[in-house]
Amino acid sequence: MSDPYLTEVTCNILRLERIQAGQKPGVPCARTQAGLRGGIGLSEAVGPLRAFVYHREHPWIVPTAIAGVIGFTFLSGYWAGKSRRKR
């Protein structure tokens, strides 16, 4: 009960439960100050939990990121090949 990240973890889990039930998740959770010590180590779980809740709230993020990485790779190869032909 003394972990400083407990309230944020609880809030994110409740938001995730609402998302899974098809309801609106509600207001975003207040972020806990980084670097606080004590408790059972929930500080290690806060970052991945935030990312997972964000992904479940905005499912289009992952395909968009993958398309961006692939597109950037192809474009950088295209630009590198095009600049090499000019020589």
N, CA, C and O atoms as CSV, one atom per row, in Angstrom:
chain,resi,resn,atom,element,x,y,z
A,1,MET,N,N,0.811,-1.197,0.000
A,1,MET,CA,C,0.000,0.000,0.000
A,1,MET,C,C,0.858,1.266,0.000
A,1,MET,O,O,0.345,2.365,-0.210
A,2,SER,N,N,2.128,1.116,0.229
A,2,SER,CA,C,2.971,2.306,0.304
A,2,SER,C,C,3.654,2.627,-1.022
A,2,SER,O,O,4.466,3.551,-1.084
A,3,ASP,N,N,3.347,1.893,-2.070
A,3,ASP,CA,C,3.981,2.150,-3.357
A,3,ASP,C,C,3.425,3.444,-3.942
A,3,ASP,O,O,2.208,3.586,-4.062
A,4,PRO,N,N,4.293,4.398,-4.312
A,4,PRO,CA,C,3.805,5.681,-4.836
A,4,PRO,C,C,3.131,5.563,-6.203
A,4,PRO,O,O,2.411,6.477,-6.604
A,5,TYR,N,N,3.343,4.470,-6.924
A,5,TYR,CA,C,2.765,4.287,-8.256
A,5,TYR,C,C,1.448,3.518,-8.229
A,5,TYR,O,O,0.847,3.287,-9.278
A,6,LEU,N,N,0.992,3.119,-7.045
A,6,LEU,CA,C,-0.210,2.296,-6.928
A,6,LEU,C,C,-1.448,2.992,-7.480
A,6,LEU,O,O,-2.260,2.354,-8.150
A,7,THR,N,N,-1.608,4.269,-7.217
A,7,THR,CA,C,-2.805,4.966,-7.697
A,7,THR,C,C,-2.836,5.048,-9.220
A,7,THR,O,O,-3.893,4.878,-9.826
A,8,GLU,N,N,-1.692,5.305,-9.841
A,8,GLU,CA,C,-1.660,5.379,-11.304
A,8,GLU,C,C,-1.888,4.003,-11.930
A,8,GLU,O,O,-2.602,3.894,-12.928
A,9,VAL,N,N,-1.303,2.967,-11.369
A,9,VAL,CA,C,-1.502,1.618,-11.891
A,9,VAL,C,C,-2.969,1.220,-11.764
A,9,VAL,O,O,-3.543,0.657,-12.695
A,10,THR,N,N,-3.570,1.507,-10.627
A,10,THR,CA,C,-4.980,1.189,-10.418
A,10,THR,C,C,-5.856,1.943,-11.406
A,10,THR,O,O,-6.782,1.369,-11.979
A,11,CYS,N,N,-5.574,3.207,-11.606
A,11,CYS,CA,C,-6.346,4.020,-12.548
A,11,CYS,C,C,-6.236,3.460,-13.968
A,11,CYS,O,O,-7.239,3.362,-14.675
A,12,ASN,N,N,-5.031,3.097,-14.382
A,12,ASN,CA,C,-4.842,2.545,-15.732
A,12,ASN,C,C,-5.533,1.195,-15.896
A,12,ASN,O,O,-6.073,0.910,-16.965
A,13,ILE,N,N,-5.526,0.373,-14.875
A,13,ILE,CA,C,-6.211,-0.916,-14.950
A,13,ILE,C,C,-7.713,-0.710,-15.062
A,13,ILE,O,O,-8.376,-1.426,-15.813
A,14,LEU,N,N,-8.261,0.246,-14.338
A,14,LEU,CA,C,-9.690,0.541,-14.434
A,14,LEU,C,C,-10.040,1.089,-15.820
A,14,LEU,O,O,-11.090,0.755,-16.369
A,15,ARG,N,N,-9.179,1.917,-16.382
A,15,ARG,CA,C,-9.399,2.421,-17.744
A,15,ARG,C,C,-9.380,1.272,-18.747
A,15,ARG,O,O,-10.206,1.218,-19.658
A,16,LEU,N,N,-8.431,0.356,-18.571
A,16,LEU,CA,C,-8.326,-0.794,-19.458
A,16,LEU,C,C,-9.576,-1.670,-19.362
A,16,LEU,O,O,-10.055,-2.183,-20.374
A,17,GLU,N,N,-10.096,-1.839,-18.164
A,17,GLU,CA,C,-11.312,-2.624,-17.971
A,17,GLU,C,C,-12.494,-1.981,-18.697
A,17,GLU,O,O,-13.307,-2.681,-19.301
A,18,ARG,N,N,-12.592,-0.653,-18.639
A,18,ARG,CA,C,-13.663,0.047,-19.346
A,18,ARG,C,C,-13.516,-0.089,-20.853
A,18,ARG,O,O,-14.510,-0.266,-21.558
A,19,ILE,N,N,-12.294,-0.010,-21.354
A,19,ILE,CA,C,-12.048,-0.161,-22.789
A,19,ILE,C,C,-12.455,-1.561,-23.231
A,19,ILE,O,O,-13.103,-1.720,-24.266
A,20,GLN,N,N,-12.079,-2.579,-22.455
A,20,GLN,CA,C,-12.419,-3.961,-22.789
A,20,GLN,C,C,-13.936,-4.165,-22.802
A,20,GLN,O,O,-14.441,-4.986,-23.568
A,21,ALA,N,N,-14.667,-3.422,-21.958
A,21,ALA,CA,C,-16.119,-3.555,-21.885
A,21,ALA,C,C,-16.818,-2.753,-22.978
A,21,ALA,O,O,-18.043,-2.809,-23.092
A,22,GLY,N,N,-16.063,-2.009,-23.781
A,22,GLY,CA,C,-16.641,-1.223,-24.868
A,22,GLY,C,C,-17.156,0.136,-24.432
A,22,GLY,O,O,-17.912,0.780,-25.160
A,23,GLN,N,N,-16.758,0.570,-23.262
A,23,GLN,CA,C,-17.174,1.878,-22.755
A,23,GLN,C,C,-16.073,2.897,-23.010
A,23,GLN,O,O,-14.954,2.545,-23.380
A,24,LYS,N,N,-16.411,4.167,-22.806
A,24,LYS,CA,C,-15.389,5.216,-22.892
A,24,LYS,C,C,-14.455,5.081,-21.700
A,24,LYS,O,O,-14.909,4.832,-20.583
A,25,PRO,N,N,-13.139,5.245,-21.928
A,25,PRO,CA,C,-12.188,5.016,-20.834
A,25,PRO,C,C,-12.202,6.086,-19.750
A,25,PRO,O,O,-11.734,5.842,-18.638
A,26,GLY,N,N,-12.726,7.250,-20.051
A,26,GLY,CA,C,-12.730,8.318,-19.050
A,26,GLY,C,C,-11.502,9.194,-19.167
A,26,GLY,O,O,-10.764,9.133,-20.150
A,27,VAL,N,N,-11.301,9.995,-18.165
A,27,VAL,CA,C,-10.186,10.947,-18.191
A,27,VAL,C,C,-8.863,10.209,-18.028
A,27,VAL,O,O,-8.803,9.191,-17.338
A,28,PRO,N,N,-7.801,10.711,-18.656
A,28,PRO,CA,C,-6.483,10.086,-18.493
A,28,PRO,C,C,-6.016,10.139,-17.043
A,28,PRO,O,O,-6.371,11.053,-16.298
A,29,CYS,N,N,-5.234,9.172,-16.661
A,29,CYS,CA,C,-4.727,9.086,-15.295
A,29,CYS,C,C,-3.640,10.130,-15.059
A,29,CYS,O,O,-2.870,10.461,-15.961
A,30,ALA,N,N,-3.592,10.634,-13.849
A,30,ALA,CA,C,-2.537,11.572,-13.471
A,30,ALA,C,C,-1.220,10.805,-13.386
A,30,ALA,O,O,-1.145,9.740,-12.773
A,31,ARG,N,N,-0.190,11.360,-14.007
A,31,ARG,CA,C,1.110,10.686,-14.004
A,31,ARG,C,C,1.811,10.894,-12.665
A,31,ARG,O,O,1.814,11.986,-12.096
A,32,THR,N,N,2.397,9.817,-12.194
A,32,THR,CA,C,3.174,9.871,-10.965
A,32,THR,C,C,4.566,10.386,-11.304
A,32,THR,O,O,5.117,10.074,-12.360
A,33,GLN,N,N,5.108,11.155,-10.422
A,33,GLN,CA,C,6.438,11.729,-10.624
A,33,GLN,C,C,7.466,10.611,-10.811
A,33,GLN,O,O,7.440,9.623,-10.076
A,34,ALA,N,N,8.345,10.751,-11.759
A,34,ALA,CA,C,9.356,9.725,-12.051
A,34,ALA,C,C,10.442,9.696,-10.983
A,34,ALA,O,O,10.774,10.724,-10.391
A,35,GLY,N,N,10.983,8.523,-10.745
A,35,GLY,CA,C,12.119,8.371,-9.851
A,35,GLY,C,C,11.781,8.226,-8.388
A,35,GLY,O,O,12.685,8.269,-7.553
A,36,LEU,N,N,10.535,8.058,-8.044
A,36,LEU,CA,C,10.176,7.875,-6.638
A,36,LEU,C,C,10.569,6.477,-6.184
A,36,LEU,O,O,10.453,5.516,-6.944
A,37,ARG,N,N,11.024,6.366,-4.969
A,37,ARG,CA,C,11.470,5.074,-4.436
A,37,ARG,C,C,10.450,4.547,-3.437
A,37,ARG,O,O,9.608,5.282,-2.920
A,38,GLY,N,N,10.556,3.249,-3.187
A,38,GLY,CA,C,9.702,2.617,-2.200
A,38,GLY,C,C,8.656,1.748,-2.853
A,38,GLY,O,O,8.453,1.799,-4.066
A,39,GLY,N,N,8.001,0.959,-2.048
A,39,GLY,CA,C,6.933,0.129,-2.546
A,39,GLY,C,C,7.417,-1.205,-3.063
A,39,GLY,O,O,8.508,-1.659,-2.718
A,40,ILE,N,N,6.597,-1.835,-3.898
A,40,ILE,CA,C,6.879,-3.189,-4.359
A,40,ILE,C,C,7.431,-3.233,-5.780
A,40,ILE,O,O,7.567,-4.316,-6.348
A,41,GLY,N,N,7.745,-2.100,-6.357
A,41,GLY,CA,C,8.345,-2.069,-7.686
A,41,GLY,C,C,7.367,-1.833,-8.813
A,41,GLY,O,O,7.628,-2.235,-9.947
A,42,LEU,N,N,6.261,-1.196,-8.533
A,42,LEU,CA,C,5.306,-0.891,-9.591
A,42,LEU,C,C,5.844,0.135,-10.581
A,42,LEU,O,O,5.283,0.309,-11.662
A,43,SER,N,N,6.916,0.807,-10.220
A,43,SER,CA,C,7.508,1.793,-11.128
A,43,SER,C,C,7.959,1.136,-12.429
A,43,SER,O,O,7.986,1.786,-13.474
A,44,GLU,N,N,8.315,-0.149,-12.373
A,44,GLU,CA,C,8.743,-0.874,-13.562
A,44,GLU,C,C,7.562,-1.237,-14.463
A,44,GLU,O,O,7.744,-1.457,-15.660
A,45,ALA,N,N,6.364,-1.302,-13.903
A,45,ALA,CA,C,5.186,-1.701,-14.666
A,45,ALA,C,C,4.417,-0.523,-15.240
A,45,ALA,O,O,3.578,-0.709,-16.121
A,46,VAL,N,N,4.681,0.672,-14.763
A,46,VAL,CA,C,3.896,1.834,-15.174
A,46,VAL,C,C,4.089,2.153,-16.656
A,46,VAL,O,O,3.105,2.387,-17.358
A,47,GLY,N,N,5.301,2.170,-17.139
A,47,GLY,CA,C,5.566,2.503,-18.547
A,47,GLY,C,C,4.894,1.547,-19.525
A,47,GLY,O,O,4.159,1.996,-20.405
A,48,PRO,N,N,5.127,0.233,-19.396
A,48,PRO,CA,C,4.449,-0.698,-20.298
A,48,PRO,C,C,2.921,-0.660,-20.165
A,48,PRO,O,O,2.210,-0.825,-21.156
A,49,LEU,N,N,2.421,-0.444,-18.954
A,49,LEU,CA,C,0.973,-0.373,-18.763
A,49,LEU,C,C,0.392,0.855,-19.450
A,49,LEU,O,O,-0.675,0.774,-20.059
A,50,ARG,N,N,1.075,1.984,-19.362
A,50,ARG,CA,C,0.628,3.195,-20.066
A,50,ARG,C,C,0.578,2.942,-21.573
A,50,ARG,O,O,-0.391,3.307,-22.239
A,51,ALA,N,N,1.627,2.318,-22.101
A,51,ALA,CA,C,1.688,2.050,-23.544
A,51,ALA,C,C,0.583,1.088,-23.971
A,51,ALA,O,O,-0.027,1.278,-25.023
A,52,PHE,N,N,0.320,0.068,-23.174
A,52,PHE,CA,C,-0.710,-0.901,-23.524
A,52,PHE,C,C,-2.095,-0.264,-23.502
A,52,PHE,O,O,-2.909,-0.517,-24.390
A,53,VAL,N,N,-2.364,0.556,-22.499
A,53,VAL,CA,C,-3.664,1.232,-22.425
A,53,VAL,C,C,-3.810,2.186,-23.605
A,53,VAL,O,O,-4.885,2.273,-24.198
A,54,TYR,N,N,-2.751,2.896,-23.952
A,54,TYR,CA,C,-2.808,3.814,-25.101
A,54,TYR,C,C,-3.068,3.036,-26.387
A,54,TYR,O,O,-3.850,3.469,-27.233
A,55,HIS,N,N,-2.409,1.884,-26.530
A,55,HIS,CA,C,-2.616,1.056,-27.719
A,55,HIS,C,C,-4.052,0.535,-27.790
A,55,HIS,O,O,-4.647,0.527,-28.868
A,56,ARG,N,N,-4.613,0.106,-26.675
A,56,ARG,CA,C,-5.985,-0.397,-26.683
A,56,ARG,C,C,-6.988,0.724,-26.951
A,56,ARG,O,O,-8.051,0.495,-27.528
A,57,GLU,N,N,-6.637,1.934,-26.525
A,57,GLU,CA,C,-7.513,3.080,-26.760
A,57,GLU,C,C,-7.415,3.562,-28.210
A,57,GLU,O,O,-8.402,4.027,-28.781
A,58,HIS,N,N,-6.236,3.450,-28.795
A,58,HIS,CA,C,-5.971,3.886,-30.172
A,58,HIS,C,C,-5.352,2.721,-30.947
A,58,HIS,O,O,-4.135,2.699,-31.137
A,59,PRO,N,N,-6.156,1.752,-31.401
A,59,PRO,CA,C,-5.587,0.557,-32.039
A,59,PRO,C,C,-4.906,0.818,-33.378
A,59,PRO,O,O,-4.181,-0.053,-33.859
A,60,TRP,N,N,-5.102,1.954,-33.988
A,60,TRP,CA,C,-4.489,2.264,-35.273
A,60,TRP,C,C,-3.016,2.624,-35.144
A,60,TRP,O,O,-2.325,2.719,-36.159
A,61,ILE,N,N,-2.515,2.826,-33.936
A,61,ILE,CA,C,-1.134,3.266,-33.723
A,61,ILE,C,C,-0.119,2.233,-34.228
A,61,ILE,O,O,0.832,2.597,-34.921
A,62,VAL,N,N,-0.303,0.977,-33.899
A,62,VAL,CA,C,0.689,-0.045,-34.256
A,62,VAL,C,C,0.800,-0.217,-35.774
A,62,VAL,O,O,1.918,-0.187,-36.289
A,63,PRO,N,N,-0.303,-0.396,-36.522
A,63,PRO,CA,C,-0.142,-0.518,-37.979
A,63,PRO,C,C,0.463,0.733,-38.617
A,63,PRO,O,O,1.228,0.638,-39.577
A,64,THR,N,N,0.120,1.892,-38.085
A,64,THR,CA,C,0.684,3.130,-38.621
A,64,THR,C,C,2.188,3.202,-38.374
A,64,THR,O,O,2.941,3.615,-39.256
A,65,ALA,N,N,2.626,2.806,-37.194
A,65,ALA,CA,C,4.060,2.817,-36.886
A,65,ALA,C,C,4.818,1.829,-37.760
A,65,ALA,O,O,5.910,2.134,-38.240
A,66,ILE,N,N,4.250,0.657,-37.967
A,66,ILE,CA,C,4.901,-0.348,-38.820
A,66,ILE,C,C,4.997,0.158,-40.261
A,66,ILE,O,O,6.036,0.018,-40.905
A,67,ALA,N,N,3.911,0.744,-40.758
A,67,ALA,CA,C,3.932,1.292,-42.121
A,67,ALA,C,C,4.952,2.426,-42.233
A,67,ALA,O,O,5.617,2.558,-43.260
A,68,GLY,N,N,5.078,3.239,-41.195
A,68,GLY,CA,C,6.056,4.326,-41.210
A,68,GLY,C,C,7.491,3.821,-41.260
A,68,GLY,O,O,8.317,4.359,-41.996
A,69,VAL,N,N,7.785,2.795,-40.481
A,69,VAL,CA,C,9.142,2.236,-40.482
A,69,VAL,C,C,9.469,1.608,-41.836
A,69,VAL,O,O,10.555,1.816,-42.378
A,70,ILE,N,N,8.532,0.847,-42.374
A,70,ILE,CA,C,8.758,0.219,-43.681
A,70,ILE,C,C,8.877,1.290,-44.767
A,70,ILE,O,O,9.759,1.213,-45.622
A,71,GLY,N,N,7.997,2.281,-44.734
A,71,GLY,CA,C,8.053,3.363,-45.719
A,71,GLY,C,C,9.355,4.142,-45.644
A,71,GLY,O,O,9.939,4.481,-46.673
A,72,PHE,N,N,9.813,4.430,-44.423
A,72,PHE,CA,C,11.074,5.147,-44.261
A,72,PHE,C,C,12.240,4.326,-44.806
A,72,PHE,O,O,13.152,4.874,-45.426
A,73,THR,N,N,12.211,3.025,-44.575
A,73,THR,CA,C,13.280,2.154,-45.076
A,73,THR,C,C,13.331,2.175,-46.595
A,73,THR,O,O,14.405,2.318,-47.181
A,74,PHE,N,N,12.170,2.032,-47.238
A,74,PHE,CA,C,12.145,2.054,-48.696
A,74,PHE,C,C,12.542,3.417,-49.250
A,74,PHE,O,O,13.297,3.499,-50.219
A,75,LEU,N,N,12.043,4.478,-48.645
A,75,LEU,CA,C,12.391,5.816,-49.135
A,75,LEU,C,C,13.874,6.123,-48.974
A,75,LEU,O,O,14.482,6.714,-49.866
A,76,SER,N,N,14.459,5.732,-47.851
A,76,SER,CA,C,15.889,5.996,-47.670
A,76,SER,C,C,16.715,5.194,-48.684
A,76,SER,O,O,17.725,5.691,-49.183
A,77,GLY,N,N,16.300,3.975,-48.990
A,77,GLY,CA,C,16.988,3.198,-50.029
A,77,GLY,C,C,16.824,3.828,-51.400
A,77,GLY,O,O,17.765,3.852,-52.194
A,78,TYR,N,N,15.643,4.332,-51.678
A,78,TYR,CA,C,15.391,5.002,-52.959
A,78,TYR,C,C,16.262,6.243,-53.097
A,78,TYR,O,O,16.883,6.463,-54.137
A,79,TRP,N,N,16.305,7.060,-52.031
A,79,TRP,CA,C,17.112,8.280,-52.080
A,79,TRP,C,C,18.602,7.957,-52.191
A,79,TRP,O,O,19.335,8.649,-52.898
A,80,ALA,N,N,19.049,6.922,-51.503
A,80,ALA,CA,C,20.459,6.544,-51.584
A,80,ALA,C,C,20.804,6.062,-52.984
A,80,ALA,O,O,21.869,6.398,-53.502
A,81,GLY,N,N,19.932,5.286,-53.602
A,81,GLY,CA,C,20.180,4.815,-54.967
A,81,GLY,C,C,20.109,5.942,-55.973
A,81,GLY,O,O,20.882,5.966,-56.930
A,82,LYS,N,N,19.206,6.865,-55.775
A,82,LYS,CA,C,19.071,7.994,-56.702
A,82,LYS,C,C,20.280,8.920,-56.627
A,82,LYS,O,O,20.735,9.429,-57.651
A,83,SER,N,N,20.807,9.143,-55.414
A,83,SER,CA,C,21.978,10.019,-55.294
A,83,SER,C,C,23.225,9.347,-55.862
A,83,SER,O,O,24.141,10.038,-56.307
A,84,ARG,N,N,23.280,8.036,-55.856
A,84,ARG,CA,C,24.424,7.326,-56.383
A,84,ARG,C,C,24.462,7.385,-57.910
A,84,ARG,O,O,25.543,7.384,-58.499
A,85,ARG,N,N,23.307,7.434,-58.553
A,85,ARG,CA,C,23.244,7.503,-60.015
A,85,ARG,C,C,23.750,8.838,-60.552
A,85,ARG,O,O,24.237,8.897,-61.681
A,86,LYS,N,N,23.647,9.886,-59.786
A,86,LYS,CA,C,24.031,11.216,-60.243
A,86,LYS,C,C,25.544,11.354,-60.371
A,86,LYS,O,O,26.011,12.267,-61.052
A,87,ARG,N,N,26.299,10.510,-59.761
A,87,ARG,CA,C,27.754,10.652,-59.785
A,87,ARG,C,C,28.340,10.269,-61.076
A,87,ARG,O,O,29.557,10.336,-61.246
